[in-house]
Amino acid sequence: MSETHFGFQKVDEAQKADRVRGVFNSVAARYDVMNDLMSMGLHRAWKAYAVAAADVRPGQRVLDLAGGTGDLARAFAKKVGAGGMVVHTDINEAMLRQGRDRLLDEGLVLPTSICDAEVLPFASGGFDLVTVAFGLRNMTHKDRALAEMNRVLRPGGRLLVLEFSKVAQPLSKAYDWYSFNVLPRLGQWVAGDADSYRYLAESIRMHPGQAELKAMMKSAGFGHVDVHNLSAGVVALHVGIKC
Ligand SMILES: C[S@@+](CC[C@H](N)C(=O)[O-])C[C@H]1O[C@@H](n2cnc3c(N)ncnc32)[C@H](O)[C@@H]1O
């Protein structure tokens, strides 16, 4: 059995998805409020940047993977209009339910599917845009997931990966202090769960940095990949073109 990382721990590959499911089952109900608190609202700006960079047109077909509580799906649904389609997906039912209920409350009814980004239940070449925000980091086989994202895109279609990345060196000490001291305490206080937010901080450190992820996307079949650093590299948006 091969091993992989779950934060700083080494676990059997077969266990990782269950451990990640446990994290998101635990935090689903408080996920949105924690996002606002932890990032001091910045996650909204990072997502708005990704939506602007996507430049989605009316009528286009968008697949949002690891879509959770639906921030990107909602924004893209407004852009593609009635003639387009946004499919809102996640591997975790609790997260997807939160998202679906929230979108329904806002009058948005989107096709919603529980699915594992590593084995997508969609035909090849059917989407203009695939997005994954803060999800890739949690996947066991990132290479398989990226290859699947490439497969379901039409030629010329784009993949947007919005994810935590490697922060600029002068900020790293302060960022580490915040991540390992403040986040778990905030998680305990707001969501009653320090461990899941410790996992968040650890998983960010284990995730490939800007250049490594760009190379992985190229290996997965994206002929051109642009990297946009946001907030000094706390987050990066990777835009890959299938060509
Ligand atoms: C941090 S949340 C991000 C939610 C949302 N995209 C956002 O930006 O707010 C990460 C999500 O990735 C999902 N996830 C983890 N592994 C996955 C996989 N293999 N396939 C699809 N989704 C996955 C989790 O269930 C969780 O909802």
PDBQT file of the ligand as one rigid body, heavy atoms in Angstrom, charges set to zero:
ROOT
HETATM    1  C1  LIG A 301     -11.798  23.975   1.421  1.00  0.00    +0.000 C 
HETATM    2  S1  LIG A 301     -13.219  23.286   0.656  1.00  0.00    +0.000 S 
HETATM    3  C2  LIG A 301     -13.462  24.366  -0.735  1.00  0.00    +0.000 C 
HETATM    4  C3  LIG A 301     -14.910  24.617  -1.049  1.00  0.00    +0.000 C 
HETATM    5  C4  LIG A 301     -15.153  25.703  -2.100  1.00  0.00    +0.000 C 
HETATM    6  N1  LIG A 301     -14.586  25.344  -3.371  1.00  0.00    +0.000 N 
HETATM    7  C5  LIG A 301     -14.627  27.039  -1.650  1.00  0.00    +0.000 C 
HETATM    8  O1  LIG A 301     -13.682  27.524  -2.277  1.00  0.00    +0.000 OA
HETATM    9  O2  LIG A 301     -15.127  27.589  -0.679  1.00  0.00    +0.000 OA
HETATM   10  C6  LIG A 301     -12.515  21.856  -0.087  1.00  0.00    +0.000 C 
HETATM   11  C7  LIG A 301     -13.529  20.926  -0.691  1.00  0.00    +0.000 C 
HETATM   12  O3  LIG A 301     -12.833  19.909  -1.432  1.00  0.00    +0.000 OA
HETATM   13  C8  LIG A 301     -13.659  18.753  -1.398  1.00  0.00    +0.000 C 
HETATM   14  N2  LIG A 301     -12.893  17.586  -1.852  1.00  0.00    +0.000 N 
HETATM   15  C9  LIG A 301     -11.879  16.969  -1.220  1.00  0.00    +0.000 A 
HETATM   16  N3  LIG A 301     -11.444  15.921  -1.955  1.00  0.00    +0.000 NA
HETATM   17  C10 LIG A 301     -12.195  15.894  -3.083  1.00  0.00    +0.000 A 
HETATM   18  C11 LIG A 301     -12.228  15.054  -4.239  1.00  0.00    +0.000 A 
HETATM   19  N4  LIG A 301     -11.387  14.030  -4.377  1.00  0.00    +0.000 N 
HETATM   20  N5  LIG A 301     -13.125  15.324  -5.203  1.00  0.00    +0.000 NA
HETATM   21  C12 LIG A 301     -13.988  16.362  -5.071  1.00  0.00    +0.000 A 
HETATM   22  N6  LIG A 301     -14.012  17.183  -4.010  1.00  0.00    +0.000 NA
HETATM   23  C13 LIG A 301     -13.125  16.960  -3.027  1.00  0.00    +0.000 A 
HETATM   24  C14 LIG A 301     -14.098  18.703   0.057  1.00  0.00    +0.000 C 
HETATM   25  O4  LIG A 301     -15.181  17.859   0.262  1.00  0.00    +0.000 OA
HETATM   26  C15 LIG A 301     -14.383  20.172   0.333  1.00  0.00    +0.000 C 
HETATM   27  O5  LIG A 301     -15.740  20.497   0.151  1.00  0.00    +0.000 OA
ENDROOT
TORSDOF 0
